[in-house]
């Protein structure tokens, strides 16, 4: 990807370019550039969340006209590219704008901080606000949505379709062998009939954690059969990994905690910001590179920032918008 070109695009146009790039498959360098772009301007993250939601919505409820535009945009991209053609990006951006107008604006808004049930076509959109929210589905299944998370739901006669649009969710699936329960997240499909598992999407990373039963994961990687207490994780175009985990630690968010094990500070702050009314930020590269290990309440961003400052000898400042900023003491700005 061309960083200079991205800087000249609007957030919607850049998000469209990233969507086509992710659809093609990101290199490790591209994935790092995507993360940097998301942090560059506040509007970028919102545009990316909207863009991912629109793409997932098209997978869940394809519209003939928009789907044909999408296929045309895909056909314009080269097999191996450094910069996507302007025509492809324009088509993709037009899809984002069209769907943003056609669907209910509140579905895509990150300013709506209360749990919400909305509709789009024959799909139901479930959104959590600042706190976790539990929804009971008509088939007897239930879903616990983490803060700032959204899913699209369609319960059909032959299968139950769920699109994870943002964040993370824990599903307790009612057994129905005749109607598989399929959760789609960034091109990965988690297929179950009766089980319990969590799925999350963050940037280019998708994670599935199974607590009981079995699920099959298909899509962009070779098929995987996941067993209880295992996590499937893939980021960008890297090969998916499966590892054994402790569900109570890996799913600490269900009890209102965040648990980190050697996570970069910037990533830990981004996770805390899912719950914070006043956003945290990290000022410099030295501070962002610090790795965090520990268990923290997700409802007290101030205490989280103070604890990190004490642990790593960081300075805490307050930004003009009222948010807190962590800065290494070597940073003189």
Buried (B, 14 or more C-beta within 10 A) or exposed (E): BEEEBBEEBEBBBBBBBBBBBBBBEBEEEBBEBBBEBBBBEEEBBBBBBBBBBBBBBBBBBEBEEBEEBBEEBBEBBEEEEEBBBEEBBBBBBBBBBBBBEEBEEEBBBEEBBEBBEBEBBEBBBBBBBBBBBEBEBEBEBBBBBBBBBBBBBBBEEEBBBBBBBBBBBBBBBBBBEEBBBBBBBBBBBBBBBBBBBBBBBBBBBBBBBBBBBBBBBBBBBEEBEBEBBBBBBBBBBBEBEBEEBEBEEBBBBBEEBBBBEEBBBBBBBBBBBBBBEBBBBBBBEBBBEBEBEBEBBBBBBEEBBBBBBEEBEBBBEEEEEEBBBBBBEEEEE
